[in-house]
């Protein structure tokens, strides 16, 4: 049995890393003898270091350029990949860069093609068409499964037509929030027989273990914070967001930075909290430095790129957690840590709604520092009750939502 996982990002985003780790583990649990391959957007070598028994290759459509030139190259690579699927024209695929050609061949040879879990099928950027390409390339005889992910919004009529045509060919689509399920049924009008109501795969990943204790202690030493010193820890993640839905993106960005700084300073001065901004996505480090520089209080910024199990353990040591990157919120909630999410994409709002925790969020577009503080100070007034609320929500969620392994078992 050959299984090809497509549309994976890479290990520089620790949220995507944990989703891919869980996807590989679930495939092995259901199909222990399967040969697994995977194409990634970046970081083949770092991925191979973690999963040496997986065959790695580069995502089709990658280009080294920027701007319009990069889009033209990507379109050319997409065109080649599609033309090569025509009977008798398979040789055309050899025009693709070598490692992208390997991805094309492995997709076409696979018995099962799995689009990796995550949240990337929405028409906010050009990568949307690259993601759909990797789903469309599966042979008709192969089983095509979309692992738990977010789909939508898709505003363009053309983009919707393309998405519907390609997704109609899938054998199973795992919708990881109510919004995605309703979008696929009501907006794209996909048949419910191919849809599966599932949960975010990170809620089933329990890779943190006692064997990591030495690495975790070393990480805290590098950060310069001792969680056992007695000061309560305020954990955070930020996002270097461009505020595409705001009329004044610059003002919205400043409100986000200033609001977070105000929250950090208040909790530091009034409650003695020690703020630590964790590194889930390395591209956000510039924003982390900006927030820290805006604060009057001391803020530690962890600049190291750490594997998900270490990052999860660090985040789980927080007394309170404010997360903009949503999988950092999941890491905190898995440790029963009272969490406030800053929603920058629909997935945050909809997954929190499915958890019955939608009151634990504020919008990034008009960040409300006062509202955030009301939630956080309420948590501080009764940490046990706040922790129990998170624990119960996660427990109910895990019992009521399907996993990829459940769908794989059905489809194989």
Secondary structure, 3 states (H helix, E strand, C coil): CEEEEEEECCCCEHHHHHHHHHHHHHHHHHCCCCEEEEEECCCHHHHHHHCCCCEEEECCCCCCCCHHHHHHHHHHHHHHHHHCCCCCCHHHHHHCCHHHHHHHHHHHHCCEEEECCEEEECCCCCHHHHHHHHHHCCCCCCEEEEEEEEECCCCCHHHHHHHHHHHCCCCEEEECCHHHHHHHHHHCCCCHHHEEEECCHHHHCCCCCHHHHHHHHHHHHHHCCCCCCCCCEEEEECCCCCCCCCCCHHHHHHHHHHHHHHHHHHHHHHHCCEEEECCCEHHHHHHHHHHHHHCCCCEEECCCCCCHHHHHHHHHCCCEEEECCHHHHHHHHHCCCEEEEEECCHHHHHHHHHCCCCCCEEECCCCCHHHHHHHHHHHHHCHHHHHHHHHHHHHHHHHHCECHHHHHHHHC
